[in-house]
Amino acid sequence: MYKNVKSIKVNSSAITIGLVGAIISAIVSMAAVPLLLLGFEVEISFNYIFNFSADNNGGKLLLLLINPILVFGATYFTTAIVCISYNLVSKFTGGVSYSLSGP
């Protein structure tokens, strides 16, 4: 028996996916900060609609620290647009169909 996804909750979906992206970004940043402080060459940039990058160590450290916030915002925005688009299109197409199996 197939089920259809008629709509997706925009805010809760965007928050969930945004937090996943921010957590992954925070883990990567936590690994890069000690390397930067030890003198290793660390390249950091944020590319989404606009571009942030830093050349000096102070700017790199700041960007590493705020990168999870930037990732959350960008991912929230993108996910919200995808959910809103899906909700509009699914009215005409019937949405995604799936089937579950198991006990």
C-alpha positions in Angstrom: 0.0 0.0 0.0 1.4 3.3 -1.0 1.2 6.5 1.0 1.6 10.1 -0.3 3.4 12.9 1.3 0.8 15.7 0.8 2.8 18.5 2.5 5.9 19.1 4.5 6.1 21.4 7.6 8.3 24.2 6.6 9.6 25.6 9.8 10.3 22.3 11.7 11.9 20.7 8.6 14.1 23.8 8.0 15.2 23.9 11.6 16.0 20.2 11.7 18.1 20.2 8.5 19.7 23.6 9.5 20.8 22.2 12.8 22.2 19.1 11.2 24.3 21.3 8.9 25.4 23.5 11.8 26.4 20.6 13.9 28.5 19.1 11.1 30.1 22.5 10.5 30.8 23.0 14.2 32.6 19.6 14.3 34.8 20.6 11.3 35.4 24.0 12.8 36.4 22.4 16.2 39.0 20.3 14.3 40.3 23.3 12.4 40.7 25.8 15.3 43.5 23.9 17.1 45.3 23.4 13.8 45.1 27.1 13.1 46.3 28.0 16.6 49.2 25.6 16.2 50.3 27.5 13.0 49.1 25.1 10.3 47.8 26.7 7.1 44.0 26.6 7.3 41.8 27.8 4.4 38.3 28.8 5.3 35.6 30.4 3.2 31.8 30.5 3.2 30.2 30.4 -0.2 26.4 30.7 -0.5 24.9 33.4 -2.6 27.7 35.6 -1.2 31.3 34.8 -0.4 33.2 35.3 2.9 36.8 34.4 3.2 39.7 35.5 5.4 43.4 35.9 4.8 44.8 36.6 8.3 44.6 34.2 11.3 42.3 36.5 13.3 39.8 36.6 10.4 40.1 32.9 9.9 39.4 32.2 13.5 36.4 34.4 13.5 35.1 32.8 10.4 35.6 29.3 11.8 33.7 30.3 15.0 30.7 31.9 13.1 30.6 29.3 10.3 28.1 27.1 12.0 25.7 30.1 12.4 26.1 31.0 8.7 25.6 27.3 7.7 22.4 27.1 9.8 21.0 30.3 8.2 21.8 29.2 4.6 20.6 25.7 5.2 17.4 26.9 6.9 16.7 29.3 4.0 17.3 26.6 1.3 15.3 24.0 3.1 12.4 26.3 3.6 12.4 27.2 -0.1 12.4 23.5 -1.0 9.6 22.7 1.4 7.5 25.6 0.2 8.1 24.6 -3.4 7.2 20.9 -2.7 4.0 22.0 -1.0 3.0 24.0 -4.0 3.9 21.4 -6.6 2.5 18.4 -4.7 -1.0 19.9 -4.9 -0.8 19.3 -8.7 1.3 16.1 -8.8 0.0 14.2 -5.8 3.3 14.4 -4.0 5.9 11.7 -3.3 4.6 8.1 -2.9 6.2 5.6 -0.7 5.6 2.1 0.6 6.6 0.7 4.0 7.3 -2.9 4.6 8.0 -4.8 7.8 6.3 -6.6 10.6 
